[in-house]
Amino acid sequence: MAPLLTRDPYYVLQVTPAASREEIQQAFVKLTPLHHPDLHPMKPESEERMKEILRAYEFLSDGDKRISYDDQAFLQLRELSSGTDGATGAPAPRKLSILKRLGLWFRSQSPSGRREKELFRNGYSFASSRNPHTWSRAVAEFNEVLQINPICVEAIYNQGIIFYWWGAFLDAWMKFVKVATLEPAYTDARIMVEVLRPY
């Protein structure tokens, strides 16, 4: 992420990541009078907020920077981890006792474990299409995964990404907070919590 960006540029401008250049410009024009320090001299935070809006607008107006940002790992869907730590990609066995690993293996072989994997694959497939018409179905599939396994951080993270794509930034932020709470070492979740923190 660029050092000058402390918040997600789409969140700052309140546009979805699929926003066109025109929509980004319209958002900038709409936000400018609401936060311009000359128009709000009694609000000391106006100057800083306006700088943030200008940085986000300039950043998203640069096609190369925008593409590079959109490709960041923390903005990508997560696959269901099996045998790895979802937060770091490190092999899970180093962190888990033999009994815990054995329990996880038996769980993965159980009907509910197989159903969880099937639902997750369905949700991932619906979300991966990047078709907004299938995102609701993806969220529903991930909800079913969470009925089986309430601490499946990958399902929660993916719901957060979908909410982010919708521009439902507060809902996305809450999902990432939940992931970061369940898995404090989940770096990408902590990044999303920071860049989407509410004003």
Secondary structure as GFF3:
##gff-version 3
##sequence-region A 1 199
A	DSSP	alpha_helix	9	13	.	.	.	ID=ss1
A	DSSP	alpha_helix	21	35	.	.	.	ID=ss2
A	DSSP	alpha_helix	45	61	.	.	.	ID=ss3
A	DSSP	alpha_helix	63	70	.	.	.	ID=ss4
A	DSSP	three_ten_helix	73	75	.	.	.	ID=ss5
A	DSSP	three_ten_helix	92	94	.	.	.	ID=ss6
A	DSSP	alpha_helix	98	109	.	.	.	ID=ss7
A	DSSP	alpha_helix	111	128	.	.	.	ID=ss8
A	DSSP	alpha_helix	132	148	.	.	.	ID=ss9
A	DSSP	alpha_helix	153	166	.	.	.	ID=ss10
A	DSSP	alpha_helix	169	182	.	.	.	ID=ss11
A	DSSP	alpha_helix	187	195	.	.	.	ID=ss12
###
